[in-house]
Amino acid sequence: MDFKWILVVLALAVGASSLVPSPADLRFHFDAGQKLFGLRDYPAAEHEYGRVIRSRSPLMNEEAVTVVLLDSLTMPIQLAAKFQLANVALGQKDFRRAAELYRQVAEAAPVGLTELRVRANGQLYEALLQSGDRRQAIVEARRLATLFPGHRRAARAIYDIGWAERERGDSTASSAAFREMIARYPASDLAPDATYQLAENALAAGRPADAVVAYESLIQGYNPMRTFVAGTTEAERRRWQPADPALTAALTSLGPQVADSSLRAELAVRLPGLKTSAQTIGAAYGTVGELDRLALRDQATRQLTEPEQKQLDLVARARLRQAEAFDRLDRYDAAQAAYRQAAKGFLTVPGIEELAWTRSAQLA
């Protein structure tokens, strides 16, 4: 009799063990979810991730089961599954659900998993932006920048606040965010773009004088050629991007028209160097032959990295937009000079050159 009971207990134990998930089972379902997610079979991937998330066993500590995700980051497997489930919702364009899942991951992640917390918070506000809830997205982006001010993602969060505020129709708040990003993260790759957007806001708000100064700040402060120019002679530098006296004179006279106090201060900083440059090399404009100018430009641009090439494009576009701002101020001499620099200057890029020449000719 006792022997029978022993057999029954053993049979029940074997049956129960087949129903209790093991660490290997969790990893199997997670890996299956990853493969299905890669194939964009979102419903099937969600099913597999869900099995991992719902696993509860008194015989296993699920938090001790880990996987590697997000650029070699080790984390609890259930947290990883929830993060991937949020990505599934994003793939299905269920942005609200994705945002809520990212929030849960951000709140549940251990303090030591900084990269996961940053990534989840970033995905959270981006999902809200895609859902159209810009107000809450701004709140969440601000939270990220406050919690992780030293992380590279903080600069992007503040930059995205600038865009979100613009899309909400608040150009003042938008400009404040772009200005904050530039002040806090001047070395960020986004600083030139933020400066450009600051100028665009001013131009859209009917403040062309402010826009002119902001564009000039970008052109002088973020010229990607500076690393190349540093190793050249003064004579070579004169050939490339000489200052134009008409452009310098127009910038000098703009002070009283600039409404933004920070931009007025920026103008005061930039002008002394610009005046000296104009006095020294202004008369040299056009002294180098066209083929030599193109050869010098090509020599320099070949040494630029891909991000620097993009920055060069941005600087050239800033000069073109600055010309349009001068045009709105009825400063046609300065507008023509800016168009000329956009067209023939060392900063030009294909596509902008032809457009700038056309507009310059229209003002002549």
N, C-alpha and C positions, 0 to 999 in steps of 0.2 A: 504493500500500500504506500509506504513511504517512498519507495522507488518510483512509483507512478507519479507521485506529486513532484518529485525531482525532475522527471522528464517533462511534465507540464510546465514547470517554472522555466526550465531551459528553453523549451519551445517558445514560450511567451517572450523570453529575453531576446532570443534570436529574431523573432518577428518585430519586436519593438526597436531593436538596433537597426533594422533595415529601414525603419521610418524616421529615425533620428538623423538629421544631416550631420555630416562630418566636415572638418575644414577642407578636405579634398572635394566634397560635394559643392561647397560654397564657391570654391575656385573654379570648378567645372562650369557651374551656371554663370559665373561672372565672365569667364572666357568665352562662353557661348554667346552671351550678350554683346561682348566686344566684337565678335565676328559678325553677328547679325547687324550691329550698329554700323560697322564698316560697309556692309552691303545695303544700308539704308532700309532694312526691313525693320522699321521702328516698332510695330506692334509685337513682333516676336522678340525683339531686343528688350522691350519693356517687360515682357513676361519673364524673361530670364533674370533681369535685374530685380524685379519684384520678388522672385523666389529668394534671392540673397537677402534683400531688405527685411522680408517677413520672417526670416529664420529666427526661431527662439528655442533654445534647448538648455535644460538644466545641466546637461552633460558637457556643454561646450561654452567657452567664453568667446563670443563672436568678435569682441573688440580686439582679441589677441590675434585674430586671423587678418593678415595684411596682404595688400597687393601693391604693385608699383604703377603709378599713374602720373600724368602731368610732368613730363620731363624727369623721370626717375625719382619721383616723390613717393615715399612709402607711407601708406595710410591704412586705417581699418577698412576692411573690404566692404562693410555695409555703407560706410560713408562714401567710398568710391562708387558704389553702385547707385547711391542716391544722386551723386554728382552727374553720373552718366545718364540717369533717368531724367535729370533736368535737361541735359543735352538732347535727349530723345524728344522731350516736349518742345524744345527749341526747333529741332528738325521738323516737327509736325506743325510749327508756327503757332503753337499754343503758348504764347508769350507770357500770359498771366500765370499759368501753371508752372512754366519754367522759372519765372521770377520767384515764386513761392518756394520751389524746391531748392533753388540756389540760396535763398534766405535760410532755409533749414540747415543746409550744409555749412554755411558761414557761422551760424549760431552753435552748431554741434561740434565743429572742428576744434581739436585741442589747441591751446595757445601756442604750442610749439610748431604747429603746422601753418606758419605764417603765409607761405606761398599759396596754400589751398584757400585760406581765409581771404587773401587778396583776390585770388582768381574768382572765388564764388561771389564776393561782393561786386567785382567788376562785371561779371556775367549777369548779376542781378539787375544792376542799373541799365545795362545794355538791353536786357530783355524788356524792361519797362519802357525804354525809349522806343523799341520796336512795337510795343503795344500801343504807343501813342500817349502814355501817361508821363509826359515830360516833367510835370511838377514833382511827382514822387521819384522819378529818375534822378532829378537834381538833388533831392534829399539824400538818396542813397549814394550818389557820387560824392557828395560832400562828406558823408559818413566815412567813405573809404579814404578820402584825402585826410580826414582828421585822425582816423585810427592808424593809418600807415603813412605818415608824412615823409618818411625817408625812403619809401619804396618808389621805384621808377613809375609804377602805375598811378601814383598820386598826381603826377603832372598831367597824365592823360585824362584823369577824372576831372580835374579843374578845367582843362581845355574843352572837354565834352560838355561841361556845364555852360561854357561860353556859347557853344553851338545850340544847346537846348534852350537857353534863354533867348537867343536870337529867333529860334523857331517859334517860341512863345510870343514873340513880338516885343520883347523888352530889350532894346538895344543898349540901354544904360547898364543893366545887369550883365548883359553879354560882354560889354567892353570891360566892366569891372573884373569879370572872371578871367578874360584874356590877359588883362594887366596884372592880375594876381599871379597867374601862371608864369608870366615873364619875370616878375620880381622874385618869386620863390624858387624858380627852376631855370635860371638864365642859361645854363649849359645843356638844357634838354633839347633833344632833336625837334621838339614841337615849338620851341621859342620863336624861330623865324615864322612859322605858320601862324602862331598867336599874334605876332606883330602885324602880319599881313591882314589877319581878320580884324584886328583893331582898326586898321586903316579903312578897311571895307565898311565897317560899321559907321565910321565917321562920314564917309562919302555917302552912304545910304541915308544918313540922318541929315544931310544937307549942310555938312561942315567940311567943305573941301579943303580949307586951310589946315584943319587938324589932320585930314587925310594925307595931305602933302608931307607934313612933318613925320607922320607915322611911316609912310612909305620910305622916306629918306632914312629914317632910323633903321629900317630893314636893310636898305641898300648899303648903308655904311657899316652897320653893325654885324651883319651876317653874310658878308661877301665871301663865298667859298674860295675865291681866288687868293685870299690873303695868305694862305699857307704856301702857295706857289710864288706869289709876288715877293714874299719875304726873302727869297734867295736870288733876287734879280737886281739889276742895276737901276739907278734912278732914271736913266735915259729910257730903259725898256718900260718902266712903269709909266712914264709920260706918254708913251705910244698907245698904251692899252686903253685906259679909261680916264683921260684928262677931264678935269672939271670944266664946265661951261660957264663963262662969266655971266651970261644972261640967267642961267639957272641959279647960280649962287646969289645974284642980286635979288632975284625974286624971293628966294628963301629968306634972305636977310630982312626983307621988308614985311614978311608975313607975321612977325611977332604979335602985333596988336589984334590980328584977326583970329589967332588961335584961341579957342575957347577952353580947351582942356589944359589945366594948370600943369599937369605932369608932362604933357607934350610941349608946352612952352619951355619947361625946364630942359627937356630933351633937345629942343632946338638950340638953346643957349649952349649946350654941351657940344653939339655937332658943328655949329657954325664956324668957330675959330679955325678948326682944322680944314673945313671946306673952303674958307676964304684964302687960307695960305696955299691950299692946293690950286685954287683958281689963279692966284697971282703968279704962282710958280710955273704951272703947266698949261694954263688956259689957252695961251697963244699957240701951243704945240698941236692943237687939235687938227687932225687931218694931214699931219706932216709925213706920216708913214704911208707907203703905198698899200693899195687894197690887198694885193697878194701877200705882202709881208704881214699885214694885220691879221689876215686869216690864218697864216702859218703860225704866228705867235699864239693866237687863240687856240688853235688845234693842239699845239704843243702843250699848253697848259691844261686843257680839258681832258687830254688823255691821262693826266696824272690824278684826276679827281676820282673819288670813289663814287659808287652809285648814289648814296645819300647826298653827297656833295653835288652831283649832277642835278638831282631834284631841287636842291637848294639854289643852284645857279638858275634854274628855270623860274623858281619863285622870285628871285631877285630881279630877273629880267621883266617878269610880269609886273612887279611892283613899279618899275620905272615906267612901263607903259601906262599903268593905272594912274601913276602920279601925273603923267602928261594930261590925262583926261581930267584930273582934279584941277590942274592949272587952267585948263580950258574953261572949266566952270567958273573960275575966278576971273575970267577975261584976261588972263596973263598969257597972251598968245605967244609972246617971245619965249617965255619959259616953257610953255607947252611944246613949242617946236623944238627947243633944245632938248627937252626930255625925250620926245619922240626920236630925235636924232641919236641920242645916246642909246635908246632901246634898239634902234636899227643898226647903228654902226659901231656902237661901243663894244668893248671887250666882253661885256656881260651878256650879249645877245645869244639867243638860241634859235634854232630853225623854227619857222612858223611865225615867231614874233617879229623877226626882222622885216619881212615883207609887209606885214600889217602896219608896223611903225613907220616905214617909208611912205606908205600910202597916206597915212594920216598927217605926216609931216608935210607932204606935198600939198595936201588940202588946205593947210594953214598958211602956206607960202604965198 
